[in-house]
């Protein structure tokens, strides 16, 4: 089974080795070479990395590589096995992926739960509600059979995040063929000129929410598996940012 898991990176860092991992420099067309596989050869959208984030690596694999299973992860977040040991020693190996895919079509990160927020309100507080509103309009015109699923996902209080997954090859190809035309149209219709650098990553952030929409309609066999953050998180800063957004509202940022 030809398994390819893209590990998106944009700076020097520790990255997994082994035959199933493809550490890839995303946005390679815009930055000095890191000595990794690059997303700027062949059919690519490398120059769109500031808005599309890790998805430029996914696009490259979809359009240029051969695979039986395709995955996407990050230099900071990787799928791991349950059990004891360091995060790095518990990274998924070929045998793990093959075993898991024997009973599933798609492997996903455990859901993030918001409890006091819906998927829509959380996005609106963290980014700009217009991103999702315009996406909904595009779905209504381009693929209206997904509209009810979009609305249902936006009302929920949990979802799969980070654009992380491992899918059987044909499923991954169908997902990419659905996702990228929506994002390209959103890029054309959404004015981000007044957005901050962070908020210009809208297309990657919207894609995080669209994965569950697509799964809702397609109904493949899915299994949630653990992932680990491969570094330190600044929880005081995260909590401060969350409280600030709630107090002032996103548009007052």
Buried (B, 14 or more C-beta within 10 A) or exposed (E): EEBBBBBBBBEEBEBBEEEBBBBBBBBBBBBEEBEBBBBBEEEBBBBBBBBBBBBBBBBBBBBEBEBBBBBBBBBBBBBBBEEEEEBEEBBBBEEBBBEBBEEBBBBBBEBBEBEEBBBBBBBBBBBBBBBBEBBBBBBEEEBEEBBEBBEEBBEBBBBBBBBBBBBBBEBBBBBBEBBBEBBBBBBEEBEBEEBEEEBBBBBBBBBBBBBBBBBBBBEBEBEEBBBBEBEEEEEEEEEEBBEEBEEEEBEEB
